[in-house]
Amino acid sequence: MKELSFRTDVLPLKDELFRLALRITLNRADAEDVVQETMMRVWNRRERWHELESMEAFCLTVCRNVALDKQKRADQQNASLDEAAQEGYEHADRSYAANPEEQAVQRDRVELVRRLMAQLPEKQRSCMQLRDAEGKPYKEIAQVMGITEQQVKICIFRARQTIKQKFQQLEQHGL
């Protein structure tokens, strides 16, 4: 097994960890806290690194668990997920078209999909984030989530179907 280094094997994962934490917490500041806590926990377990099959999967698992714990604490304090979602997604895709009207429509649609994703159950939301946004293979997602590959595929399918159905309903009937 190769010798693992915090600088070369863990630090390059910080952006990926941030995206996962942001998808779970829906808040940039909370996601940054989660990544910092994840890095500390990974560092504190450095004596066990040689036992790991995949440092990336280990870091993503720790990040997911820290984010879920933080989210549970926030939910217990009656934190508003709607406010967190609005704070967490400030940038829309501007590459859709040169026409400002089309850009506005596209921004609204992207924001709608993000809000719909935020309403998904955590397991579906995390699986979808890891697969669609991070491009992770099913096997690695299963490791991170602690479920089977088949369950990962089912979660992603159900998440996509739910978003598709809700999106179509809102597009047809308005907000």
N, CA, C and O of each residue as an XYZ file, in Angstrom:
700
protein
N       0.852     -1.187      0.000
C       0.000      0.000      0.000
C       0.887      1.235      0.000
O       1.902      1.272      0.696
N       0.519      2.228     -0.761
C       1.335      3.437     -0.836
C       1.200      4.270      0.437
O       0.196      4.200      1.147
N       2.220      5.043      0.698
C       2.232      5.937      1.850
C       1.324      7.128      1.564
O       1.486      7.798      0.544
N       0.385      7.394      2.441
C      -0.567      8.483      2.246
C      -0.067      9.748      2.927
O       0.555      9.695      3.988
N      -0.343     10.870      2.308
C       0.068     12.164      2.828
C      -1.140     13.089      2.896
O      -1.956     13.120      1.975
N      -1.252     13.835      3.977
C      -2.364     14.771      4.125
C      -2.341     15.793      2.994
O      -3.375     16.101      2.401
N      -1.167     16.307      2.705
C      -1.031     17.357      1.701
C      -1.402     16.877      0.305
O      -2.076     17.599     -0.430
N      -0.981     15.676     -0.076
C      -1.212     15.221     -1.447
C      -2.455     14.358     -1.611
O      -2.985     14.260     -2.718
N      -2.932     13.733     -0.548
C      -4.064     12.818     -0.672
C      -5.368     13.345     -0.063
O      -6.448     12.927     -0.479
N      -5.286     14.242      0.900
C      -6.495     14.724      1.575
C      -6.844     16.153      1.159
O      -7.987     16.420      0.788
N      -5.902     17.055      1.212
C      -6.186     18.462      0.884
C      -6.778     18.666     -0.509
O      -7.658     19.512     -0.665
N      -6.333     17.927     -1.526
C      -6.960     18.123     -2.846
C      -8.450     17.762     -2.891
O      -9.132     18.107     -3.856
N      -8.955     17.090     -1.886
C     -10.362     16.697     -1.845
C     -11.268     17.776     -1.262
O     -12.486     17.604     -1.231
N     -10.694     18.880     -0.803
C     -11.493     19.864     -0.064
C     -12.647     20.445     -0.879
O     -13.723     20.672     -0.326
N     -12.456     20.692     -2.171
C     -13.542     21.235     -2.989
C     -14.668     20.217     -3.155
O     -15.848     20.565     -3.103
N     -14.292     18.978     -3.352
C     -15.278     17.912     -3.493
C     -16.051     17.728     -2.180
O     -17.267     17.532     -2.192
N     -15.348     17.792     -1.070
C     -15.989     17.684      0.240
C     -16.934     18.867      0.464
O     -18.027     18.702      1.005
N     -16.507     20.054      0.046
C     -17.344     21.241      0.204
C     -18.648     21.099     -0.579
O     -19.719     21.427     -0.069
N     -18.558     20.610     -1.815
C     -19.770     20.457     -2.619
C     -20.741     19.465     -1.972
O     -21.951     19.693     -1.959
N     -20.214     18.378     -1.445
C     -21.071     17.399     -0.766
C     -21.693     18.020      0.486
O     -22.893     17.878      0.723
N     -20.883     18.702      1.275
C     -21.393     19.336      2.498
C     -22.432     20.403      2.178
O     -23.432     20.529      2.884
N     -22.202     21.165      1.125
C     -23.153     22.206      0.723
C     -24.478     21.595      0.300
O     -25.542     22.130      0.613
N     -24.416     20.478     -0.412
C     -25.644     19.813     -0.858
C     -26.457     19.312      0.335
O     -27.686     19.280      0.275
N     -25.794     18.927      1.398
C     -26.506     18.415      2.571
C     -26.977     19.550      3.475
O     -28.126     19.556      3.914
N     -26.093     20.512      3.756
C     -26.434     21.569      4.715
C     -27.205     22.717      4.084
O     -27.958     23.412      4.766
N     -27.017     22.922      2.772
C     -27.677     24.006      2.038
C     -27.254     25.392      2.516
O     -27.990     26.368      2.367
N     -26.055     25.461      3.092
C     -25.570     26.730      3.620
C     -24.051     26.757      3.470
O     -23.363     25.843      3.924
N     -23.531     27.807      2.831
C     -22.090     27.885      2.548
C     -21.258     27.889      3.832
O     -20.261     27.172      3.923
N     -21.648     28.673      4.804
C     -20.868     28.757      6.045
C     -20.857     27.408      6.766
O     -19.816     26.967      7.253
N     -22.016     26.760      6.830
C     -22.084     25.443      7.466
C     -21.239     24.435      6.697
O     -20.560     23.605      7.302
N     -21.277     24.501      5.384
C     -20.488     23.576      4.561
C     -18.990     23.775      4.808
O     -18.235     22.805      4.877
N     -18.569     25.023      4.939
C     -17.163     25.293      5.245
C     -16.788     24.713      6.608
O     -15.715     24.130      6.762
N     -17.666     24.873      7.593
C     -17.427     24.288      8.922
C     -17.335     22.771      8.848
O     -16.500     22.156      9.511
N     -18.194     22.180      8.042
C     -18.198     20.719      7.893
C     -16.877     20.250      7.287
O     -16.297     19.266      7.747
N     -16.406     20.943      6.267
C     -15.142     20.553      5.626
C     -13.991     20.673      6.625
O     -13.131     19.794      6.690
N     -13.974     21.740      7.392
C     -12.913     21.915      8.384
C     -12.965     20.792      9.432
O     -11.932     20.224      9.787
N     -14.142     20.484      9.911
C     -14.299     19.403     10.883
C     -13.895     18.064     10.269
O     -13.274     17.233     10.932
N     -14.248     17.862      9.013
C     -13.868     16.629      8.313
C     -12.350     16.504      8.248
O     -11.794     15.450      8.557
N     -11.689     17.575      7.848
C     -10.229     17.557      7.745
C      -9.590     17.235      9.105
O      -8.619     16.483      9.183
N     -10.145     17.810     10.158
C      -9.610     17.536     11.500
C      -9.802     16.072     11.882
O      -8.893     15.446     12.427
N     -10.974     15.531     11.599
C     -11.243     14.135     11.942
C     -10.371     13.179     11.133
O      -9.873     12.185     11.662
N     -10.190     13.484      9.854
C      -9.330     12.640      9.019
C      -7.895     12.690      9.546
O      -7.229     11.658      9.644
N      -7.424     13.882      9.880
C      -6.067     14.032     10.417
C      -5.918     13.256     11.729
O      -4.906     12.591     11.949
N      -6.909     13.340     12.580
C      -6.830     12.651     13.877
C      -6.844     11.132     13.738
O      -6.483     10.422     14.677
N      -7.251     10.634     12.592
C      -7.256      9.178     12.359
C      -6.110      8.741     11.449
O      -6.177      7.673     10.841
N      -5.071      9.547     11.352
C      -3.971      9.277     10.427
C      -3.244      7.971     10.718
O      -2.651      7.390      9.810
N      -3.273      7.498     11.949
C      -2.592      6.243     12.274
C      -3.301      5.036     11.651
O      -2.739      3.941     11.620
N      -4.526      5.224     11.157
C      -5.287      4.135     10.546
C      -5.376      4.256      9.019
O      -6.047      3.453      8.371
N      -4.707      5.246      8.455
C      -4.779      5.464      7.016
C      -4.313      4.249      6.221
O      -4.852      3.961      5.153
N      -3.321      3.541      6.735
C      -2.781      2.391      6.010
C      -3.830      1.285      5.834
O      -3.674      0.424      4.968
N      -4.885      1.299      6.636
C      -5.944      0.300      6.548
C      -6.988      0.641      5.482
O      -7.802     -0.206      5.115
N      -6.963      1.873      4.990
C      -7.995      2.345      4.072
C      -7.805      1.811      2.662
O      -6.689      1.731      2.148
N      -8.919      1.452      2.056
C      -8.900      1.040      0.648
C      -8.902      2.278     -0.244
O      -8.219      2.310     -1.268
N      -9.678      3.308      0.148
C      -9.766      4.538     -0.637
C      -9.850      5.733      0.316
O     -10.798      5.869      1.089
N      -8.844      6.584      0.240
C      -8.831      7.792      1.076
C      -9.999      8.697      0.697
O     -10.624      9.301      1.568
N     -10.293      8.793     -0.587
C     -11.385      9.647     -1.049
C     -12.725      9.182     -0.486
O     -13.510      9.993      0.007
N     -12.984      7.890     -0.559
C     -14.239      7.357     -0.024
C     -14.321      7.580      1.481
O     -15.384      7.905      2.010
N     -13.201      7.404      2.163
C     -13.168      7.630      3.612
C     -13.492      9.092      3.932
O     -14.311      9.372      4.808
N     -12.855     10.011      3.230
C     -13.083     11.442      3.475
C     -14.532     11.829      3.171
O     -15.146     12.582      3.927
N     -15.072     11.319      2.077
C     -16.462     11.625      1.729
C     -17.431     11.062      2.776
O     -18.437     11.694      3.099
N     -17.127      9.892      3.293
C     -17.982      9.299      4.330
C     -17.951     10.139      5.602
O     -18.992     10.423      6.195
N     -16.748     10.533      6.017
C     -16.626     11.378      7.210
C     -17.364     12.692      6.990
O     -18.087     13.155      7.873
N     -17.188     13.293      5.822
C     -17.849     14.565      5.502
C     -19.367     14.418      5.551
O     -20.062     15.252      6.132
N     -19.862     13.373      4.951
C     -21.310     13.137      4.944
C     -21.843     13.003      6.370
O     -22.871     13.586      6.711
N     -21.147     12.241      7.189
C     -21.588     12.046      8.568
C     -21.546     13.338      9.374
O     -22.467     13.626     10.138
N     -20.484     14.111      9.208
C     -20.374     15.393      9.917
C     -21.489     16.335      9.461
O     -22.110     17.012     10.281
N     -21.738     16.376      8.158
C     -22.791     17.253      7.623
C     -24.169     16.836      8.135
O     -24.986     17.684      8.494
N     -24.421     15.538      8.168
C     -25.712     15.056      8.670
C     -25.883     15.389     10.144
O     -26.967     15.785     10.571
N     -24.822     15.232     10.919
C     -24.891     15.591     12.339
C     -25.190     17.076     12.511
O     -26.018     17.464     13.334
N     -24.508     17.893     11.726
C     -24.724     19.346     11.794
C     -26.159     19.681     11.380
O     -26.801     20.538     11.988
N     -26.651     19.008     10.353
C     -28.012     19.254      9.881
C     -29.038     18.849     10.938
O     -30.030     19.549     11.144
N     -28.802     17.733     11.598
C     -29.726     17.295     12.644
C     -29.777     18.302     13.790
O     -30.845     18.602     14.325
N     -28.599     18.821     14.158
C     -28.566     19.838     15.223
C     -29.305     21.095     14.781
O     -30.026     21.704     15.571
N     -29.128     21.483     13.520
C     -29.811     22.677     13.002
C     -31.321     22.460     12.955
O     -32.098     23.364     13.266
N     -31.728     21.255     12.564
C     -33.162     20.950     12.517
C     -33.767     20.994     13.911
O     -34.907     21.426     14.079
N     -33.020     20.557     14.899
C     -33.520     20.575     16.268
C     -33.686     22.000     16.773
O     -34.496     22.260     17.662
N     -32.927     22.909     16.211
C     -33.028     24.317     16.615
C     -34.007     25.071     15.726
O     -34.037     26.301     15.728
N     -34.816     24.317     14.959
C     -35.840     24.893     14.085
C     -35.273     25.854     13.053
O     -35.857     26.904     12.787
N     -34.120     25.490     12.464
C     -33.536     26.313     11.406
C     -34.388     26.190     10.156
O     -34.889     25.108      9.852
N     -34.554     27.263      9.443
C     -35.371     27.274      8.243
C     -34.555     26.826      7.034
O     -33.576     27.476      6.667
N     -34.958     25.708      6.411
C     -34.249     25.208      5.237
C     -34.458     26.117      4.034
O     -33.599     26.198      3.157
N     -35.599     26.799      3.992
C     -35.836     27.696      2.864
C     -34.824     28.834      2.846
O     -34.295     29.176      1.789
N     -34.550     29.422      4.009
C     -33.570     30.492      4.082
C     -32.187     29.967      3.739
O     -31.432     30.646      3.044
N     -31.837     28.776      4.209
C     -30.534     28.194      3.924
C     -30.365     27.937      2.438
O     -29.289     28.168      1.887
N     -31.414     27.463      1.784
C     -31.328     27.194      0.346
C     -31.099     28.489     -0.428
O     -30.327     28.509     -1.386
N     -31.766     29.571     -0.018
C     -31.596     30.835     -0.716
C     -30.185     31.363     -0.518
O     -29.608     31.913     -1.456
N     -29.606     31.217      0.672
C     -28.249     31.686      0.920
C     -27.216     30.828      0.209
O     -26.170     31.328     -0.207
N     -27.505     29.537      0.067
C     -26.525     28.605     -0.465
C     -26.358     28.611     -1.962
O     -25.330     28.155     -2.461
N     -27.346     29.118     -2.710
C     -27.270     29.045     -4.162
C     -27.383     30.430     -4.762
O     -28.473     30.899     -5.090
N     -26.240     31.073     -4.899
C     -26.260     32.447     -5.378
C     -25.955     32.548     -6.870
O     -26.317     33.529     -7.519
N     -25.289     31.533     -7.407
C     -24.819     31.645     -8.783
C     -25.618     30.732     -9.704
O     -25.751     29.535     -9.447
N     -26.145     31.307    -10.776
C     -26.894     30.533    -11.768
C     -26.024     30.311    -12.999
O     -25.015     30.991    -13.188
N     -26.415     29.370    -13.819
C     -25.701     29.076    -15.052
C     -25.989     30.173    -16.067
O     -27.135     30.346    -16.484
N     -24.963     30.915    -16.466
C     -25.137     32.024    -17.392
C     -24.759     31.636    -18.823
O     -24.797     32.484    -19.714
N     -24.402     30.391    -19.059
C     -23.942     29.981    -20.375
C     -25.088     29.556    -21.289
O     -24.830     29.184    -22.434
N     -26.312     29.594    -20.846
C     -27.441     29.068    -21.608
C     -27.660     29.819    -22.912
O     -27.783     29.196    -23.967
N     -27.709     31.119    -22.861
C     -27.956     31.885    -24.083
C     -27.513     33.325    -23.881
O     -27.313     33.780    -22.755
N     -27.363     34.036    -25.002
C     -26.954     35.435    -24.925
C     -28.134     36.344    -24.604
O     -27.941     37.460    -24.122
N     -29.342     35.882    -24.863
C     -30.546     36.658    -24.638
C     -30.820     36.773    -23.137
O     -30.963     35.750    -22.467
N     -30.897     37.980    -22.598
C     -31.136     38.147    -21.158
C     -32.431     37.502    -20.667
O     -32.494     36.995    -19.547
N     -33.456     37.524    -21.508
C     -34.722     36.892    -21.110
C     -34.540     35.380    -20.955
O     -35.019     34.786    -19.989
N     -33.845     34.764    -21.915
C     -33.595     33.333    -21.830
C     -32.705     32.996    -20.641
O     -32.885     31.965    -19.992
N     -31.746     33.870    -20.361
C     -30.888     33.675    -19.195
C     -31.715     33.710    -17.912
O     -31.504     32.898    -17.011
N     -32.647     34.644    -17.833
C     -33.496     34.757    -16.645
C     -34.368     33.515    -16.483
O     -34.519     32.997    -15.377
N     -34.933     33.044    -17.578
C     -35.761     31.832    -17.534
C     -34.909     30.646    -17.098
O     -35.332     29.849    -16.261
N     -33.712     30.530    -17.665
C     -32.818     29.425    -17.305
C     -32.412     29.503    -15.830
O     -32.387     28.482    -15.143
N     -32.096     30.695    -15.342
C     -31.739     30.868    -13.925
C     -32.884     30.426    -13.030
O     -32.671     29.755    -12.020
N     -34.109     30.808    -13.408
C     -35.284     30.422    -12.626
C     -35.459     28.902    -12.612
O     -35.780     28.312    -11.580
N     -35.244     28.284    -13.768
C     -35.382     26.821    -13.838
C     -34.316     26.120    -13.019
O     -34.606     25.149    -12.321
N     -33.090     26.602    -13.100
C     -32.005     26.004    -12.316
C     -32.315     26.155    -10.823
O     -32.134     25.215    -10.050
N     -32.772     27.317    -10.432
C     -33.109     27.543     -9.013
C     -34.257     26.641     -8.586
O     -34.253     26.124     -7.469
N     -35.230     26.448     -9.452
C     -36.355     25.562     -9.152
C     -35.863     24.128     -8.951
O     -36.271     23.457     -8.003
N     -34.996     23.665     -9.833
C     -34.457     22.303     -9.690
C     -33.663     22.187     -8.382
O     -33.756     21.171     -7.692
N     -32.904     23.193     -8.048
C     -32.138     23.166     -6.787
C     -33.079     23.120     -5.580
O     -32.829     22.397     -4.616
N     -34.157     23.895     -5.644
C     -35.121     23.856     -4.529
C     -35.775     22.490     -4.442
O     -35.989     21.969     -3.348
N     -36.095     21.906     -5.592
C     -36.690     20.576     -5.600
C     -35.705     19.540     -5.060
O     -36.098     18.630     -4.330
N     -34.437     19.674     -5.415
C     -33.419     18.758     -4.878
C     -33.297     18.908     -3.371
O     -33.109     17.925     -2.655
N     -33.405     20.136     -2.894
C     -33.288     20.384     -1.455
C     -34.431     19.733     -0.680
O     -34.300     19.464      0.514
N     -35.543     19.482     -1.351
C     -36.698     18.863     -0.703
C     -36.623     17.340     -0.692
O     -37.407     16.682     -0.009
N     -35.685     16.782     -1.444
C     -35.554     15.322     -1.485
C     -35.086     14.786     -0.140
O     -34.451     15.507      0.629
N     -35.393     13.538      0.147
C     -34.816     12.914      1.342
C     -33.285     12.937      1.236
O     -32.732     12.887      0.137
N     -32.622     13.012      2.363
C     -31.167     13.177      2.386
C     -30.444     12.106      1.593
O     -29.499     12.420      0.870
N     -30.851     10.870      1.702
C     -30.156      9.779      1.015
C     -30.239      9.970     -0.501
O     -29.240      9.798     -1.200
N     -31.409     10.322     -1.010
C     -31.571     10.546     -2.445
C     -30.757     11.758     -2.897
O     -30.098     11.727     -3.937
N     -30.815     12.822     -2.101
C     -30.100     14.052     -2.440
C     -28.587     13.804     -2.494
O     -27.913     14.266     -3.415
N     -28.063     13.080     -1.512
C     -26.625     12.804     -1.475
C     -26.197     11.894     -2.620
O     -25.170     12.140     -3.253
N     -26.965     10.854     -2.891
C     -26.641      9.952     -4.003
C     -26.634     10.723     -5.322
O     -25.732     10.557     -6.143
N     -27.633     11.554     -5.513
C     -27.734     12.322     -6.748
C     -26.567     13.308     -6.868
O     -26.011     13.481     -7.952
N     -26.204     13.944     -5.777
C     -25.077     14.876     -5.770
C     -23.787     14.155     -6.141
O     -23.031     14.623     -6.992
N     -23.539     13.029     -5.507
C     -22.297     12.299     -5.763
C     -22.237     11.769     -7.201
O     -21.164     11.750     -7.805
N     -23.356     11.346     -7.743
C     -23.372     10.785     -9.095
C     -23.400     11.879    -10.156
O     -22.548     11.898    -11.044
N     -24.367     12.788    -10.074
C     -24.576     13.760    -11.143
C     -23.622     14.947    -11.078
O     -23.148     15.418    -12.112
N     -23.338     15.429     -9.885
C     -22.470     16.600     -9.769
C     -20.993     16.211     -9.651
O     -20.125     16.874    -10.218
N     -20.717     15.137     -8.916
C     -19.329     14.734     -8.687
C     -18.850     13.677     -9.675
O     -17.646     13.472     -9.828
N     -19.790     12.998    -10.352
C     -19.411     11.981    -11.333
C     -18.840     10.711    -10.728
O     -18.068     10.009    -11.382
N     -19.200     10.412     -9.513
C     -18.681      9.226     -8.828
C     -19.340      7.960     -9.364
O     -20.516      7.970     -9.729
N     -18.580      6.872     -9.410
C     -19.183      5.595     -9.821
C     -20.100      5.052     -8.721
O     -19.961      5.402     -7.549
N     -21.035      4.192     -9.124
C     -21.997      3.640     -8.170
C     -21.301      2.932     -7.007
O     -21.734      3.043     -5.859
N     -20.238      2.215     -7.304
C     -19.529      1.459     -6.267
C     -19.004      2.392     -5.170
O     -19.135      2.100     -3.982
N     -18.416      3.504     -5.579
C     -17.870      4.442     -4.605
C     -18.985      5.142     -3.809
O     -18.848      5.378     -2.609
N     -20.070      5.462     -4.488
C     -21.206      6.076     -3.798
C     -21.741      5.105     -2.752
O     -22.066      5.506     -1.634
N     -21.831      3.833     -3.116
C     -22.309      2.813     -2.173
C     -21.404      2.755     -0.950
O     -21.890      2.631      0.174
N     -20.094      2.845     -1.157
C     -19.149      2.848     -0.034
C     -19.382      4.051      0.868
O     -19.471      3.921      2.089
N     -19.478      5.219      0.253
C     -19.644      6.461      1.024
C     -20.954      6.450      1.808
O     -20.999      6.853      2.970
N     -22.006      5.987      1.163
C     -23.330      6.029      1.775
C     -23.601      4.838      2.702
O     -24.532      4.872      3.506
N     -22.797      3.805      2.587
C     -23.005      2.633      3.425
C     -24.212      1.802      2.988
O     -24.896      1.199      3.816
N     -24.465      1.779      1.669
C     -25.585      1.012      1.116
C     -25.074      0.215     -0.085
O     -23.916      0.364     -0.475
N     -25.918     -0.625     -0.671
C     -25.500     -1.413     -1.827
C     -25.553     -0.570     -3.098
O     -26.191      0.482     -3.133
N     -24.870     -1.051     -4.145
C     -24.904     -0.353     -5.428
C     -26.326     -0.299     -5.973
O     -26.733      0.705     -6.558
N     -27.075     -1.371     -5.782
C     -28.465     -1.406     -6.263
C     -29.301     -0.336     -5.558
O     -30.129      0.321     -6.189
N     -29.086     -0.163     -4.257
C     -29.811      0.870     -3.517
C     -29.429      2.264     -4.014
O     -30.270      3.162     -4.065
N     -28.167      2.440     -4.376
C     -27.718      3.725     -4.923
C     -28.474      4.019     -6.213
O     -28.989      5.122     -6.398
N     -28.541      3.033     -7.104
C     -29.233      3.208     -8.377
C     -30.713      3.527     -8.166
O     -31.282      4.369     -8.861
N     -31.318      2.853     -7.211
C     -32.732      3.094     -6.904
C     -32.921      4.509     -6.363
O     -33.842      5.212     -6.776
N     -32.059      4.929     -5.445
C     -32.152      6.284     -4.873
C     -32.032      7.348     -5.966
O     -32.798      8.311     -5.992
N     -31.073      7.165     -6.859
C     -30.864      8.142     -7.929
C     -32.063      8.156     -8.874
O     -32.530      9.223     -9.273
N     -32.556      6.983     -9.230
C     -33.718      6.903    -10.106
C     -34.917      7.608     -9.481
O     -35.590      8.406    -10.133
N     -35.177      7.306     -8.208
C     -36.327      7.919     -7.531
C     -36.157      9.429     -7.398
O     -37.119     10.180     -7.557
N     -34.944      9.870     -7.107
C     -34.692     11.309     -6.987
C     -34.956     12.016     -8.309
O     -35.611     13.058     -8.348
N     -34.445     11.446     -9.378
C     -34.640     12.053    -10.704
C     -36.117     12.062    -11.088
O     -36.618     13.048    -11.627
N     -36.804     10.969    -10.810
C     -38.233     10.890    -11.133
C     -39.030     11.928    -10.337
O     -39.900     12.606    -10.884
N     -38.730     12.044     -9.065
C     -39.433     13.005     -8.208
C     -39.221     14.426     -8.722
O     -40.172     15.196     -8.849
N     -37.980     14.763     -9.013
C     -37.676     16.109     -9.507
C     -38.358     16.350    -10.842
O     -38.927     17.418    -11.069
N     -38.305     15.366    -11.722
C     -38.936     15.501    -13.040
C     -40.436     15.740    -12.903
O     -40.981     16.634    -13.549
N     -41.106     14.948    -12.067
C     -42.550     15.085    -11.897
C     -42.923     16.432    -11.289
O     -43.833     17.104    -11.774
N     -42.223     16.826    -10.231
C     -42.531     18.106     -9.588
C     -42.230     19.279    -10.515
O     -42.977     20.256    -10.561
N     -41.125     19.169    -11.252
C     -40.758     20.228    -12.187
C     -41.839     20.389    -13.253
O     -42.260     21.506    -13.553
N     -42.281     19.279    -13.820
C     -43.315     19.335    -14.851
C     -44.629     19.892    -14.294
O     -45.309     20.666    -14.966
N     -44.980     19.504    -13.082
C     -46.206     20.044    -12.471
C     -46.103     21.553    -12.302
O     -47.041     22.284    -12.621
N     -44.968     22.017    -11.800
C     -44.803     23.448    -11.585
C     -44.729     24.216    -12.898
O     -45.236     25.335    -12.989
N     -44.111     23.636    -13.905
C     -44.031     24.285    -15.212
C     -45.413     24.411    -15.847
O     -45.716     25.413    -16.495
N     -46.260     23.377    -15.656
C     -47.590     23.385    -16.254
C     -48.555     24.282    -15.497
O     -49.357     24.993    -16.102
N     -48.477     24.247    -14.183
C     -49.462     24.944    -13.359
C     -48.945     26.206    -12.694
O     -49.691     26.895    -11.998
N     -47.689     26.507    -12.900
C     -47.122     27.708    -12.303
C     -46.717     27.491    -10.870
O     -46.997     26.448    -10.279
N     -46.054     28.490    -10.313
C     -45.559     28.392     -8.936
C     -46.686     28.698     -8.008
O     -46.506     28.677     -6.791
